[in-house]
Amino acid sequence: MNSAGKSFNRFLLLWSGEFVSAIGSGLTAFGLGVYVYQQTGKASAMALVTLLAFMPSLLLSAVAGVLADRYDRRLLMVLGDSLSVVGLVYILICLLQGEAHLWQICVGVTVSSIFSSLLDPAYRATITDLLTEEQYTKASGLVQVAGSSKYLISPIIAGFLLRVADIKLLLIIDICTFLVTVVSILAVRNGLVSKKFEQTKSFIHEFKDGWGAVSGNKGVLVLVIMTSVVTFFLGFIEMLSTPMVLAFSDSAALGTAVTIAASGMLVTSVLIGMFSIKRGYTKMLWISLFFAGIFMMVFGLRENMVLICVSGFLFFAMLPFANTSIDFLLRTNIENSVQGRAWGLIGVISQLGFVVAYAVSGVLADYVFKPMLLKGGVLADSVGRVTGTGNGRGTGLLIIIAGILLCVTAVVLSAVKSVNRLEDRGEGYVLQNNPL
């Protein structure tokens, strides 16, 4: 077997560990979301937990990116995955003593998120270490399969387990999955010499180098900023789909609906992994985002599980095309020696939209849009004739509005020349490394 094949096999081993870890994380995320909503009845309480589970990891990822270029990337992944268990153990202990209060859950997910920040930049940079450029899109498809497992596999498992047990079992399973992940990372580490870059600069200077890699190319910077706008709108459906469905159904039905919807991501991720895309990344990006916005609008339209599952499936099916396009355009326009630092900063900037969405979506849903579409609300006799009225209809309207704005963003993105030029350079890199 040639070296490229061996490297891809090592990637598959690393990927399998992350796949198992993602399933465990998805069990906890689903279970905590249902637990908090059932305890409080507030979308804003769910949003707070989600925000604290996400924001520390995001804000620290830029620092973690510098560490990923200075130190052994596989070792950082082991530390991040192992130490993140501490927060989950704390929540489990609180539950074993009776019930976990909202503030205790917030503390636990925050601690877990802090240590998880070490994972993503090191993981992305390790993929670059392992693979050749022609393998990037195939790897991107598989990475998205692993990422989608928290929506595809975890919810239906969690929904079933919550019928026969409770949130404690989900936490125990998640805690145990870190062993599989650590073993796979260590196996890859033993079979690959870690790329260490000469540390002639201070930590701050290396951080600035990462910023320079992002800001030095106008197209890269614009794409990252536009991605942040996109994640803001995507954050609304991610945050509000649970309270919208639980307003008229139960956790088992929610788990089934999320799994069916997320299978759309699995289908297109597998297709991308099987058939490498050669060109047309910028066009594929804005078209996939435009249709994702359309399907978001349909998703929030009615309290109908069939409509929710079908539109959710099609919405998720669009995301791998957008993710693969963004991944290729950025990866081929940033030097490998600064990719850890660059990906850390890219993660912070591009996902700030999620932070803002998590911070405002629950409050808007509970205190602005929900009252509007209750019986007797200001929109009950107008918009309510289309969307229906009730506890979850204001949440649905908020998702519809976010979908409309995502469509507008996609059209704007299609006209940005600096982003379109990124593909020309990316294709040049592939040809240079793979001459005809």
Sequence and secondary structure as in RCSB ss.txt:
>XXXX:A:sequence
MNSAGKSFNRFLLLWSGEFVSAIGSGLTAFGLGVYVYQQTGKASAMALVTLLAFMPSLLLSAVAGVLADRYDRRL
LMVLGDSLSVVGLVYILICLLQGEAHLWQICVGVTVSSIFSSLLDPAYRATITDLLTEEQYTKASGLVQVAGSSK
YLISPIIAGFLLRVADIKLLLIIDICTFLVTVVSILAVRNGLVSKKFEQTKSFIHEFKDGWGAVSGNKGVLVLVI
MTSVVTFFLGFIEMLSTPMVLAFSDSAALGTAVTIAASGMLVTSVLIGMFSIKRGYTKMLWISLFFAGIFMMVFG
LRENMVLICVSGFLFFAMLPFANTSIDFLLRTNIENSVQGRAWGLIGVISQLGFVVAYAVSGVLADYVFKPMLLK
GGVLADSVGRVTGTGNGRGTGLLIIIAGILLCVTAVVLSAVKSVNRLEDRGEGYVLQNNPL
>XXXX:A:secstr
  HHHHHHHHHHHHHHHHHHHHHHHHHHHHHHHHHHHHHH  HHHHHHHHHHHHHHHHHHHHHHHHHHHHS HHH
HHHHHHHHTHHHHHHHHHHHHTS   HHHHHHHHHHHHHHHTTHHHHHHHHHHHH  GGGHHHHHHHHHHHHHHH
HHTHHHHHHHHHHHS HHHHHHHHHHHHHHHHHHHHHHHHTS        S HHHHHHHHHHHHHTSHHHHHHHH
HHHHHHHHHHHHHHHHHHHHHTTS HHHHHHHHHHHHHHHHHHHHHHHHS   S HHHHHHHHHHHHHHHHHHHT
T S HHHHHHHHHHHHHHHHHHHHHHHHHHHTTS GGGHHHHHHHHHHHHTHHHHHHHHHHHHHIIIIIHHHTST
T TTTTTTHHHH  STTHHHHHHHHHHHHHHHHHHHHHHT HHHHHHHHHHHHHHHHHS  
